[in-house]
């Protein structure tokens, strides 16, 4: 599991004995000894003007950047802008290519899918969504169908749906989510785990050499409606080479009702399959018929870039701060405003990271660790830029990742949150920072939706690097919950637009909290470590 020992226990004992955390003069006592410092009275406080907070965000969210989809002109402008800010603040490049780390993407735009499930035709968009991923214009596959239950194998909850059954070259039909949604005492009950996400199901199908996967959609198991599936496949899907150079060709979703109808025509009862799938002794079921699929799609290969800078400290050990540049681009079939500006997702977050960089640069002479700033690309396509970065990095040097995602832009929050902090000593550190800054520490109420696995901290975590998404909380001083409302409102719509009336106080809190966290780690020479409660596998060392 890669669970490390709690190296900071002694330090925490010292901190717990100290009761006062009042305000203190700026700056810190310098020391050359490698032992933790008791400098908790100092603070890396900074002046942040409102125009400074708003300017980067406003530019990133402007219509001229056309929604910053990877491989577009708007994306290139955003990359150059970020690079220019690093240069302006004299923060050097961390990669050979003058701040730009290029990587290849494979883009697929599906226009039709002919799907035959045991002799019953299912229709594109109405019954099923997806594609046979290939560089050809009309790729087709045909293979035996196997129902694999939830399609999950993990020692964490001693759950194995596949047993010794070989599904190589088969098309697997899988339930979404995990058994915890239906059963007590397995997985994290109603909390969506890593194993419940569709991305895991696809990765497991690839590992097992399957020819295709049909993911059964229900509102309950997906946590979103069929419309979301339909919309997300109506634009271009992007993938890294490693994700498409394998045996898995058909990748599609099917509506539960449509699948039920197709199975019934063969005398198979979907409810009975579901019932069996809730048992630990479940084994994959050969359905005795073939699935045939033929796609109409266009594909292209193109390059995009991460933008990477660093502030070197005394040590070569690195803390990587990350935040994604990209958003959803321009909606093709929409009338009126069709630009997905992504002001909050992820303009405010990227602006927050950039301002942390700017102000950390002012402390460079005091820094122990080296700080890398990763403005990554193609997050919306499945965390692709951060995945690529992690795959190329010297991971032995990276001790932690701090990510910024959709940073709140409204009034002051009463709390600080760390998505995924509970898995590591980051939670203890953030509680300490919150207390110092007069804030509560809280869990994000939407964490149940698997948010830790859904932004750029996750590729770091999966590579055994303690990681966290830091943010001001959702409890606005006025008692409103604008941030919570954002996630079920403007999130991933064309209405995620810059509003000059935003207070930007929560963004300021996020920046201050991050600087406070970095100060605590840097002065203490701490290395965040995992706790023994990980609910995801370490897949890359
Ligand atoms: Zn985002």
Boltz pocket constraint, residues with backbone or C-beta under 6 A from the ligand:
constraints:
  - pocket:
      binder: B
      contacts: [[A, 324], [A, 326], [A, 345], [A, 346], [A, 379], [A, 405], [A, 406], [A, 454], [A, 455]]
      max_distance: 6.0
